[in-house]
Amino acid sequence: MRRIRVVADEPSARATDMRQHSRFSFRHISSIQVSNRLSGEPMGYVADLSLGGLRLVASQPLAVGGCYEMVLHVPEHGERVRQIEVVVICQWSRKDSRRDSFEMGFALDRPSAEFTAMVAQQAPRRRKLY
């Protein structure tokens, strides 16, 4: 019997090649914080996002294949913060030894109109910078 080893904590080259949407990074001070919609507990922050999903940086890993209900706390002008609810499925998880944290990739399970509009608003802003 032949053993097959499955590693689910890093995205495969095929998964990377299959990416359908451009990603937008949030590396500034006012990053998008994420909390659990059901418990209200903080989950981490968004490293980048696209129309198809997001990458989360957190202190603890989440289960690959798990479905999560999240609230994205998106900074707006002034002190305002817009809250956008999303339902996502964890595609991969890996340890980031440089930061002593974990990165996880999530695919949108049920895209919301608010999430799609927020990502669409980011696209023109990001293109102007280059």
N, CA, C and O atoms as a GROMACS GRO file, in nm:
protein
  520
    1MET      N    1   0.084  -0.118   0.000
    1MET     CA    2   0.000   0.000   0.000
    1MET      C    3   0.088   0.124   0.000
    1MET      O    4   0.180   0.136   0.081
    2ARG      N    5   0.060   0.213  -0.089
    2ARG     CA    6   0.136   0.336  -0.102
    2ARG      C    7   0.077   0.444  -0.013
    2ARG      O    8  -0.045   0.463  -0.013
    3ARG      N    9   0.159   0.516   0.061
    3ARG     CA   10   0.112   0.625   0.147
    3ARG      C   11   0.119   0.756   0.072
    3ARG      O   12   0.214   0.783  -0.002
    4ILE      N   13   0.018   0.836   0.091
    4ILE     CA   14   0.014   0.968   0.031
    4ILE      C   15   0.012   1.070   0.142
    4ILE      O   16  -0.072   1.064   0.232
    5ARG      N   17   0.103   1.164   0.135
    5ARG     CA   18   0.110   1.269   0.236
    5ARG      C   19   0.041   1.394   0.181
    5ARG      O   20   0.076   1.443   0.074
    6VAL      N   21  -0.056   1.444   0.256
    6VAL     CA   22  -0.128   1.564   0.216
    6VAL      C   23  -0.088   1.677   0.308
    6VAL      O   24  -0.100   1.665   0.430
    7VAL      N   25  -0.041   1.785   0.251
    7VAL     CA   26  -0.004   1.903   0.328
    7VAL      C   27  -0.104   2.012   0.295
    7VAL      O   28  -0.116   2.053   0.179
    8ALA      N   29  -0.175   2.058   0.397
    8ALA     CA   30  -0.283   2.154   0.374
    8ALA      C   31  -0.253   2.290   0.433
    8ALA      O   32  -0.344   2.372   0.447
    9ASP      N   33  -0.128   2.317   0.470
    9ASP     CA   34  -0.104   2.445   0.534
    9ASP      C   35  -0.040   2.549   0.443
    9ASP      O   36  -0.013   2.659   0.489
   10GLU      N   37  -0.015   2.518   0.317
   10GLU     CA   38   0.034   2.617   0.223
   10GLU      C   39  -0.041   2.603   0.092
   10GLU      O   40  -0.076   2.492   0.052
   11PRO      N   41  -0.067   2.715   0.026
   11PRO     CA   42  -0.139   2.706  -0.101
   11PRO      C   43  -0.050   2.638  -0.205
   11PRO      O   44   0.069   2.666  -0.212
   12SER      N   45  -0.108   2.552  -0.284
   12SER     CA   46  -0.032   2.484  -0.388
   12SER      C   47  -0.004   2.579  -0.503
   12SER      O   48  -0.068   2.684  -0.515
   13ALA      N   49   0.091   2.542  -0.588
   13ALA     CA   50   0.121   2.622  -0.705
   13ALA      C   51  -0.003   2.630  -0.794
   13ALA      O   52  -0.031   2.734  -0.854
   14ARG      N   53  -0.076   2.520  -0.802
   14ARG     CA   54  -0.198   2.519  -0.884
   14ARG      C   55  -0.301   2.616  -0.829
   14ARG      O   56  -0.366   2.689  -0.904
   15ALA      N   57  -0.317   2.618  -0.696
   15ALA     CA   58  -0.412   2.712  -0.636
   15ALA      C   59  -0.372   2.855  -0.666
   15ALA      O   60  -0.457   2.940  -0.693
   16THR      N   61  -0.241   2.884  -0.660
   16THR     CA   62  -0.193   3.018  -0.690
   16THR      C   63  -0.220   3.052  -0.836
   16THR      O   64  -0.262   3.164  -0.866
   17ASP      N   65  -0.197   2.958  -0.925
   17ASP     CA   66  -0.221   2.981  -1.067
   17ASP      C   67  -0.369   2.999  -1.098
   17ASP      O   68  -0.404   3.065  -1.196
   18MET      N   69  -0.455   2.943  -1.015
   18MET     CA   70  -0.598   2.948  -1.040
   18MET      C   71  -0.663   3.076  -0.985
   18MET      O   72  -0.783   3.096  -1.002
   19ARG      N   73  -0.584   3.163  -0.921
   19ARG     CA   74  -0.641   3.284  -0.863
   19ARG      C   75  -0.710   3.364  -0.972
   19ARG      O   76  -0.651   3.393  -1.076
   20GLN      N   77  -0.834   3.400  -0.947
   20GLN     CA   78  -0.915   3.468  -1.047
   20GLN      C   79  -0.924   3.618  -1.025
   20GLN      O   80  -0.962   3.691  -1.116
   21HIS      N   81  -0.888   3.665  -0.907
   21HIS     CA   82  -0.909   3.804  -0.873
   21HIS      C   83  -0.780   3.868  -0.825
   21HIS      O   84  -0.698   3.802  -0.761
   22SER      N   85  -0.761   3.996  -0.857
   22SER     CA   86  -0.646   4.070  -0.806
   22SER      C   87  -0.661   4.090  -0.656
   22SER      O   88  -0.772   4.106  -0.605
   23ARG      N   89  -0.548   4.088  -0.586
   23ARG     CA   90  -0.550   4.110  -0.442
   23ARG      C   91  -0.505   4.250  -0.411
   23ARG      O   92  -0.424   4.308  -0.483
   24PHE      N   93  -0.558   4.307  -0.301
   24PHE     CA   94  -0.520   4.439  -0.255
   24PHE      C   95  -0.469   4.427  -0.112
   24PHE      O   96  -0.537   4.370  -0.026
   25SER      N   97  -0.350   4.481  -0.086
   25SER     CA   98  -0.287   4.470   0.046
   25SER      C   99  -0.319   4.590   0.133
   25SER      O  100  -0.338   4.701   0.084
   26PHE      N  101  -0.325   4.564   0.264
   26PHE     CA  102  -0.349   4.669   0.363
   26PHE      C  103  -0.234   4.664   0.463
   26PHE      O  104  -0.241   4.592   0.562
   27ARG      N  105  -0.130   4.740   0.436
   27ARG     CA  106  -0.013   4.739   0.522
   27ARG      C  107   0.005   4.873   0.595
   27ARG      O  108   0.114   4.902   0.645
   28HIS      N  109  -0.098   4.952   0.601
   28HIS     CA  110  -0.088   5.080   0.670
   28HIS      C  111  -0.144   5.067   0.812
   28HIS      O  112  -0.199   4.963   0.849
   29ILE      N  113  -0.129   5.170   0.888
   29ILE     CA  114  -0.165   5.167   1.030
   29ILE      C  115  -0.313   5.134   1.051
   29ILE      O  116  -0.347   5.061   1.145
   30SER      N  117  -0.400   5.186   0.968
   30SER     CA  118  -0.543   5.164   0.987
   30SER      C  119  -0.588   5.038   0.913
   30SER      O  120  -0.675   5.044   0.826
   31SER      N  121  -0.530   4.924   0.949
   31SER     CA  122  -0.564   4.799   0.882
   31SER      C  123  -0.705   4.753   0.920
   31SER      O  124  -0.764   4.801   1.016
   32ILE      N  125  -0.756   4.659   0.842
   32ILE     CA  126  -0.890   4.608   0.864
   32ILE      C  127  -0.885   4.500   0.972
   32ILE      O  128  -0.827   4.393   0.950
   33GLN      N  129  -0.945   4.526   1.084
   33GLN     CA  130  -0.952   4.428   1.193
   33GLN      C  131  -1.068   4.333   1.167
   33GLN      O  132  -1.166   4.370   1.102
   34VAL      N  133  -1.055   4.209   1.217
   34VAL     CA  134  -1.157   4.107   1.194
   34VAL      C  135  -1.200   4.049   1.328
   34VAL      O  136  -1.118   4.024   1.416
   35SER      N  137  -1.332   4.029   1.344
   35SER     CA  138  -1.383   3.964   1.464
   35SER      C  139  -1.480   3.853   1.424
   35SER      O  140  -1.532   3.851   1.313
   36ASN      N  141  -1.504   3.762   1.518
   36ASN     CA  142  -1.600   3.654   1.498
   36ASN      C  143  -1.740   3.712   1.511
   36ASN      O  144  -1.772   3.776   1.611
   37ARG      N  145  -1.825   3.690   1.410
   37ARG     CA  146  -1.959   3.749   1.411
   37ARG      C  147  -2.044   3.694   1.525
   37ARG      O  148  -2.127   3.767   1.580
   38LEU      N  149  -2.025   3.568   1.561
   38LEU     CA  150  -2.109   3.506   1.663
   38LEU      C  151  -2.067   3.542   1.805
   38LEU      O  152  -2.152   3.569   1.890
   39SER      N  153  -1.936   3.544   1.831
   39SER     CA  154  -1.888   3.569   1.967
   39SER      C  155  -1.840   3.712   1.990
   39SER      O  156  -1.836   3.758   2.104
   40GLY      N  157  -1.805   3.782   1.881
   40GLY     CA  158  -1.751   3.916   1.894
   40GLY      C  159  -1.602   3.918   1.925
   40GLY      O  160  -1.542   4.025   1.933
   41GLU      N  161  -1.541   3.801   1.943
   41GLU     CA  162  -1.399   3.792   1.976
   41GLU      C  163  -1.312   3.835   1.858
   41GLU      O  164  -1.343   3.802   1.744
   42PRO      N  165  -1.202   3.908   1.883
   42PRO     CA  166  -1.110   3.945   1.776
   42PRO      C  167  -1.046   3.820   1.715
   42PRO      O  168  -1.015   3.724   1.786
   43MET      N  169  -1.028   3.822   1.583
   43MET     CA  170  -0.968   3.708   1.512
   43MET      C  171  -0.832   3.742   1.452
   43MET      O  172  -0.750   3.653   1.430
   44GLY      N  173  -0.807   3.869   1.424
   44GLY     CA  174  -0.682   3.910   1.360
   44GLY      C  175  -0.706   4.028   1.270
   44GLY      O  176  -0.798   4.108   1.293
   45TYR      N  177  -0.623   4.040   1.165
   45TYR     CA  178  -0.641   4.150   1.070
   45TYR      C  179  -0.620   4.101   0.928
   45TYR      O  180  -0.555   3.999   0.905
   46VAL      N  181  -0.676   4.174   0.834
   46VAL     CA  182  -0.668   4.140   0.692
   46VAL      C  183  -0.532   4.184   0.637
   46VAL      O  184  -0.494   4.300   0.650
   47ALA      N  185  -0.459   4.090   0.576
   47ALA     CA  186  -0.333   4.123   0.510
   47ALA      C  187  -0.358   4.164   0.366
   47ALA      O  188  -0.297   4.258   0.317
   48ASP      N  189  -0.448   4.094   0.299
   48ASP     CA  190  -0.492   4.134   0.166
   48ASP      C  191  -0.628   4.072   0.137
   48ASP      O  192  -0.672   3.980   0.206
   49LEU      N  193  -0.692   4.124   0.035
   49LEU     CA  194  -0.824   4.071  -0.001
   49LEU      C  195  -0.846   4.084  -0.150
   49LEU      O  196  -0.775   4.157  -0.219
   50SER      N  197  -0.945   4.011  -0.198
   50SER     CA  198  -0.985   4.016  -0.339
   50SER      C  199  -1.135   3.991  -0.344
   50SER      O  200  -1.198   3.967  -0.241
   51LEU      N  201  -1.191   3.995  -0.463
   51LEU     CA  202  -1.334   3.966  -0.478
   51LEU      C  203  -1.366   3.822  -0.438
   51LEU      O  204  -1.480   3.791  -0.406
   52GLY      N  205  -1.265   3.735  -0.440
   52GLY     CA  206  -1.287   3.594  -0.408
   52GLY      C  207  -1.259   3.554  -0.264
   52GLY      O  208  -1.298   3.445  -0.223
   53GLY      N  209  -1.192   3.640  -0.187
   53GLY     CA  210  -1.160   3.602  -0.050
   53GLY      C  211  -1.063   3.698   0.016
   53GLY      O  212  -1.050   3.813  -0.026
   54LEU      N  213  -0.995   3.649   0.121
   54LEU     CA  214  -0.902   3.732   0.196
   54LEU      C  215  -0.795   3.647   0.263
   54LEU      O  216  -0.809   3.525   0.277
   55ARG      N  217  -0.687   3.715   0.304
   55ARG     CA  218  -0.581   3.651   0.381
   55ARG      C  219  -0.581   3.716   0.518
   55ARG      O  220  -0.573   3.838   0.530
   56LEU      N  221  -0.591   3.634   0.621
   56LEU     CA  222  -0.599   3.679   0.759
   56LEU      C  223  -0.468   3.650   0.831
   56LEU      O  224  -0.410   3.543   0.812
   57VAL      N  225  -0.422   3.744   0.912
   57VAL     CA  226  -0.307   3.723   1.001
   57VAL      C  227  -0.362   3.719   1.142
   57VAL      O  228  -0.433   3.810   1.185
   58ALA      N  229  -0.328   3.612   1.217
   58ALA     CA  230  -0.383   3.593   1.351
   58ALA      C  231  -0.280   3.528   1.442
   58ALA      O  232  -0.180   3.474   1.396
   59SER      N  233  -0.305   3.536   1.571
   59SER     CA  234  -0.213   3.476   1.668
   59SER      C  235  -0.232   3.325   1.679
   59SER      O  236  -0.141   3.254   1.722
   60GLN      N  237  -0.350   3.275   1.641
   60GLN     CA  238  -0.379   3.132   1.648
   60GLN      C  239  -0.431   3.083   1.512
   60GLN      O  240  -0.501   3.157   1.443
   61PRO      N  241  -0.397   2.959   1.473
   61PRO     CA  242  -0.447   2.908   1.346
   61PRO      C  243  -0.594   2.868   1.355
   61PRO      O  244  -0.644   2.836   1.463
   62LEU      N  245  -0.660   2.869   1.241
   62LEU     CA  246  -0.797   2.820   1.230
   62LEU      C  247  -0.797   2.695   1.144
   62LEU      O  248  -0.704   2.673   1.066
   63ALA      N  249  -0.899   2.612   1.159
   63ALA     CA  250  -0.903   2.483   1.090
   63ALA      C  251  -0.925   2.499   0.940
   63ALA      O  252  -1.017   2.568   0.896
   64VAL      N  253  -0.838   2.434   0.862
   64VAL     CA  254  -0.854   2.431   0.717
   64VAL      C  255  -0.983   2.355   0.687
   64VAL      O  256  -1.007   2.248   0.741
   65GLY      N  257  -1.066   2.412   0.599
   65GLY     CA  258  -1.196   2.353   0.566
   65GLY      C  259  -1.309   2.406   0.652
   65GLY      O  260  -1.426   2.383   0.622
   66GLY      N  261  -1.275   2.476   0.760
   66GLY     CA  262  -1.377   2.531   0.849
   66GLY      C  263  -1.448   2.650   0.788
   66GLY      O  264  -1.389   2.727   0.713
   67CYS      N  265  -1.575   2.665   0.822
   67CYS     CA  266  -1.656   2.777   0.776
   67CYS      C  267  -1.666   2.878   0.891
   67CYS      O  268  -1.699   2.841   1.004
   68TYR      N  269  -1.638   3.004   0.862
   68TYR     CA  270  -1.634   3.108   0.965
   68TYR      C  271  -1.719   3.227   0.925
   68TYR      O  272  -1.720   3.269   0.809
   69GLU      N  273  -1.791   3.282   1.024
   69GLU     CA  274  -1.866   3.405   1.004
   69GLU      C  275  -1.785   3.517   1.067
   69GLU      O  276  -1.760   3.518   1.188
   70MET      N  277  -1.744   3.611   0.983
   70MET     CA  278  -1.656   3.718   1.027
   70MET      C  279  -1.721   3.854   1.009
   70MET      O  280  -1.812   3.872   0.927
   71VAL      N  281  -1.671   3.950   1.087
   71VAL     CA  282  -1.705   4.090   1.068
   71VAL      C  283  -1.575   4.163   1.039
   71VAL      O  284  -1.481   4.157   1.118
   72LEU      N  285  -1.570   4.231   0.925
   72LEU     CA  286  -1.454   4.313   0.890
   72LEU      C  287  -1.483   4.455   0.937
   72LEU      O  288  -1.588   4.512   0.905
   73HIS      N  289  -1.391   4.512   1.013
   73HIS     CA  290  -1.406   4.648   1.065
   73HIS      C  291  -1.320   4.739   0.977
   73HIS      O  292  -1.199   4.750   0.996
   74VAL      N  293  -1.385   4.803   0.881
   74VAL     CA  294  -1.316   4.880   0.777
   74VAL      C  295  -1.311   5.028   0.815
   74VAL      O  296  -1.415   5.092   0.825
   75PRO      N  297  -1.190   5.082   0.836
   75PRO     CA  298  -1.179   5.224   0.869
   75PRO      C  299  -1.226   5.310   0.751
   75PRO      O  300  -1.196   5.282   0.635
   76GLU      N  301  -1.299   5.414   0.784
   76GLU     CA  302  -1.344   5.510   0.683
   76GLU      C  303  -1.292   5.647   0.723
   76GLU      O  304  -1.208   5.659   0.813
   77HIS      N  305  -1.339   5.750   0.657
   77HIS     CA  306  -1.294   5.886   0.686
   77HIS      C  307  -1.324   5.922   0.831
   77HIS      O  308  -1.429   5.889   0.885
   78GLY      N  309  -1.228   5.991   0.891
   78GLY     CA  310  -1.246   6.033   1.030
   78GLY      C  311  -1.237   5.913   1.123
   78GLY      O  312  -1.152   5.826   1.107
   79GLU      N  313  -1.326   5.909   1.220
   79GLU     CA  314  -1.327   5.802   1.320
   79GLU      C  315  -1.424   5.689   1.284
   79GLU      O  316  -1.434   5.591   1.359
   80ARG      N  317  -1.494   5.701   1.173
   80ARG     CA  318  -1.596   5.602   1.137
   80ARG      C  319  -1.534   5.469   1.098
   80ARG      O  320  -1.428   5.463   1.035
   81VAL      N  321  -1.605   5.361   1.136
   81VAL     CA  322  -1.565   5.225   1.099
   81VAL      C  323  -1.688   5.155   1.045
   81VAL      O  324  -1.790   5.145   1.112
   82ARG      N  325  -1.677   5.105   0.922
   82ARG     CA  326  -1.787   5.030   0.862
   82ARG      C  327  -1.768   4.883   0.893
   82ARG      O  328  -1.657   4.831   0.885
   83GLN      N  329  -1.876   4.815   0.930
   83GLN     CA  330  -1.870   4.673   0.961
   83GLN      C  331  -1.934   4.594   0.848
   83GLN      O  332  -2.050   4.616   0.811
   84ILE      N  333  -1.856   4.502   0.792
   84ILE     CA  334  -1.902   4.420   0.680
   84ILE      C  335  -1.896   4.274   0.722
   84ILE      O  336  -1.791   4.224   0.761
   85GLU      N  337  -2.009   4.207   0.713
   85GLU     CA  338  -2.017   4.065   0.749
   85GLU      C  339  -1.987   3.978   0.627
   85GLU      O  340  -2.035   4.005   0.517
   86VAL      N  341  -1.907   3.873   0.649
   86VAL     CA  342  -1.876   3.777   0.543
   86VAL      C  343  -1.878   3.636   0.601
   86VAL      O  344  -1.853   3.616   0.720
   87VAL      N  345  -1.908   3.539   0.516
   87VAL     CA  346  -1.898   3.398   0.552
   87VAL      C  347  -1.790   3.340   0.461
   87VAL      O  348  -1.800   3.348   0.339
   88VAL      N  349  -1.687   3.281   0.523
   88VAL     CA  350  -1.571   3.233   0.448
   88VAL      C  351  -1.536   3.090   0.487
   88VAL      O  352  -1.577   3.040   0.592
   89ILE      N  353  -1.459   3.026   0.400
   89ILE     CA  354  -1.408   2.891   0.426
   89ILE      C  355  -1.256   2.895   0.420
   89ILE      O  356  -1.200   2.945   0.322
   90CYS      N  357  -1.191   2.844   0.523
   90CYS     CA  358  -1.045   2.845   0.530
   90CYS      C  359  -0.988   2.746   0.428
   90CYS      O  360  -1.022   2.627   0.431
   91GLN      N  361  -0.902   2.796   0.339
   91GLN     CA  362  -0.841   2.714   0.234
   91GLN      C  363  -0.704   2.662   0.272
   91GLN      O  364  -0.666   2.552   0.231
   92TRP      N  365  -0.631   2.738   0.350
   92TRP     CA  366  -0.496   2.700   0.392
   92TRP      C  367  -0.455   2.780   0.515
   92TRP      O  368  -0.512   2.884   0.546
   93SER      N  369  -0.354   2.728   0.583
   93SER     CA  370  -0.301   2.794   0.703
   93SER      C  371  -0.153   2.764   0.713
   93SER      O  372  -0.110   2.652   0.684
   94ARG      N  373  -0.074   2.862   0.753
   94ARG     CA  374   0.070   2.840   0.770
   94ARG      C  375   0.124   2.932   0.880
   94ARG      O  376   0.071   3.040   0.904
   95LYS      N  377   0.228   2.887   0.944
   95LYS     CA  378   0.295   2.964   1.049
   95LYS      C  379   0.387   3.065   0.984
   95LYS      O  380   0.460   3.032   0.891
   96ASP      N  381   0.384   3.187   1.033
   96ASP     CA  382   0.476   3.292   0.989
   96ASP      C  383   0.580   3.309   1.098
   96ASP      O  384   0.556   3.378   1.197
   97SER      N  385   0.695   3.247   1.081
   97SER     CA  386   0.797   3.247   1.185
   97SER      C  387   0.858   3.385   1.207
   97SER      O  388   0.911   3.412   1.315
   98ARG      N  389   0.852   3.472   1.109
   98ARG     CA  390   0.908   3.606   1.125
   98ARG      C  391   0.828   3.690   1.224
   98ARG      O  392   0.883   3.773   1.295
   99ARG      N  393   0.697   3.667   1.228
   99ARG     CA  394   0.610   3.749   1.314
   99ARG      C  395   0.552   3.672   1.431
   99ARG      O  396   0.479   3.729   1.512
  100ASP      N  397   0.582   3.544   1.443
  100ASP     CA  398   0.524   3.460   1.547
  100ASP      C  399   0.371   3.466   1.540
  100ASP      O  400   0.303   3.485   1.641
  101SER      N  401   0.320   3.450   1.418
  101SER     CA  402   0.176   3.452   1.395
  101SER      C  403   0.142   3.350   1.287
  101SER      O  404   0.229   3.277   1.240
  102PHE      N  405   0.016   3.345   1.249
  102PHE     CA  406  -0.030   3.253   1.146
  102PHE      C  407  -0.098   3.332   1.035
  102PHE      O  408  -0.163   3.434   1.060
  103GLU      N  409  -0.083   3.284   0.912
  103GLU     CA  410  -0.154   3.340   0.798
  103GLU      C  411  -0.250   3.233   0.748
  103GLU      O  412  -0.216   3.115   0.744
  104MET      N  413  -0.370   3.277   0.711
  104MET     CA  414  -0.471   3.184   0.660
  104MET      C  415  -0.538   3.245   0.539
  104MET      O  416  -0.565   3.365   0.535
  105GLY      N  417  -0.564   3.163   0.439
  105GLY     CA  418  -0.634   3.207   0.320
  105GLY      C  419  -0.779   3.160   0.326
  105GLY      O  420  -0.806   3.044   0.356
  106PHE      N  421  -0.872   3.252   0.296
  106PHE     CA  422  -1.014   3.222   0.302
  106PHE      C  423  -1.080   3.252   0.168
  106PHE      O  424  -1.052   3.354   0.106
  107ALA      N  425  -1.169   3.163   0.126
  107ALA     CA  426  -1.253   3.187   0.008
  107ALA      C  427  -1.391   3.229   0.057
  107ALA      O  428  -1.443   3.175   0.155
  108LEU      N  429  -1.450   3.326  -0.011
  108LEU     CA  430  -1.585   3.368   0.025
  108LEU      C  431  -1.682   3.254  -0.002
  108LEU      O  432  -1.681   3.194  -0.110
  109ASP      N  433  -1.764   3.225   0.097
  109ASP     CA  434  -1.868   3.123   0.079
  109ASP      C  435  -1.996   3.188   0.030
  109ASP      O  436  -2.062   3.137  -0.061
  110ARG      N  437  -2.029   3.299   0.090
  110ARG     CA  438  -2.148   3.375   0.051
  110ARG      C  439  -2.109   3.522   0.036
  110ARG      O  440  -2.115   3.598   0.132
  111PRO      N  441  -2.070   3.562  -0.084
  111PRO     CA  442  -2.027   3.701  -0.103
  111PRO      C  443  -2.142   3.798  -0.073
  111PRO      O  444  -2.256   3.775  -0.114
  112SER      N  445  -2.111   3.904  -0.003
  112SER     CA  446  -2.212   4.005   0.025
  112SER      C  447  -2.190   4.123  -0.069
  112SER      O  448  -2.079   4.148  -0.115
  113ALA      N  449  -2.297   4.195  -0.096
  113ALA     CA  450  -2.289   4.313  -0.182
  113ALA      C  451  -2.196   4.417  -0.119
  113ALA      O  452  -2.123   4.487  -0.190
  114GLU      N  453  -2.198   4.429   0.014
  114GLU     CA  454  -2.112   4.526   0.084
  114GLU      C  455  -1.964   4.493   0.064
  114GLU      O  456  -1.883   4.582   0.040
  115PHE      N  457  -1.929   4.364   0.074
  115PHE     CA  458  -1.790   4.322   0.056
  115PHE      C  459  -1.745   4.351  -0.087
  115PHE      O  460  -1.638   4.408  -0.108
  116THR      N  461  -1.826   4.314  -0.184
  116THR     CA  462  -1.793   4.336  -0.325
  116THR      C  463  -1.774   4.485  -0.352
  116THR      O  464  -1.680   4.523  -0.422
  117ALA      N  465  -1.861   4.569  -0.299
  117ALA     CA  466  -1.850   4.714  -0.318
  117ALA      C  467  -1.723   4.768  -0.253
  117ALA      O  468  -1.657   4.854  -0.311
  118MET      N  469  -1.688   4.720  -0.135
  118MET     CA  470  -1.567   4.766  -0.067
  118MET      C  471  -1.442   4.732  -0.147
  118MET      O  472  -1.354   4.816  -0.163
  119VAL      N  473  -1.434   4.609  -0.199
  119VAL     CA  474  -1.319   4.569  -0.280
  119VAL      C  475  -1.314   4.651  -0.408
  119VAL      O  476  -1.206   4.694  -0.450
  120ALA      N  477  -1.428   4.672  -0.471
  120ALA     CA  478  -1.434   4.752  -0.594
  120ALA      C  479  -1.387   4.895  -0.569
  120ALA      O  480  -1.324   4.955  -0.656
  121GLN      N  481  -1.416   4.950  -0.451
  121GLN     CA  482  -1.371   5.085  -0.417
  121GLN      C  483  -1.220   5.089  -0.401
  121GLN      O  484  -1.158   5.191  -0.432
  122GLN      N  485  -1.160   4.981  -0.353
  122GLN     CA  486  -1.015   4.977  -0.334
  122GLN      C  487  -0.940   4.972  -0.466
  122GLN      O  488  -0.832   5.030  -0.477
  123ALA      N  489  -0.996   4.906  -0.565
  123ALA     CA  490  -0.927   4.887  -0.693
  123ALA      C  491  -0.885   5.018  -0.757
  123ALA      O  492  -0.767   5.031  -0.792
  124PRO      N  493  -0.974   5.116  -0.775
  124PRO     CA  494  -0.931   5.242  -0.838
  124PRO      C  495  -0.826   5.315  -0.757
  124PRO      O  496  -0.733   5.373  -0.813
  125ARG      N  497  -0.839   5.313  -0.625
  125ARG     CA  498  -0.742   5.382  -0.538
  125ARG      C  499  -0.603   5.321  -0.554
  125ARG      O  500  -0.505   5.394  -0.566
  126ARG      N  501  -0.594   5.190  -0.554
  126ARG     CA  502  -0.466   5.122  -0.562
  126ARG      C  503  -0.400   5.143  -0.697
  126ARG      O  504  -0.278   5.159  -0.704
  127ARG      N  505  -0.477   5.144  -0.803
  127ARG     CA  506  -0.420   5.162  -0.938
  127ARG      C  507  -0.361   5.301  -0.955
  127ARG      O  508  -0.263   5.318  -1.028
  128LYS      N  509  -0.418   5.402  -0.889
  128LYS     CA  510  -0.368   5.538  -0.903
  128LYS      C  511  -0.228   5.552  -0.843
  128LYS      O  512  -0.153   5.642  -0.883
  129LEU      N  513  -0.192   5.466  -0.749
  129LEU     CA  514  -0.062   5.476  -0.684
  129LEU      C  515   0.053   5.431  -0.773
  129LEU      O  516   0.167   5.466  -0.746
  130TYR      N  517   0.026   5.355  -0.876
  130TYR     CA  518   0.134   5.301  -0.959
  130TYR      C  519   0.158   5.379  -1.082
  130TYR      O  520   0.247   5.345  -1.161
   0.00000   0.00000   0.00000
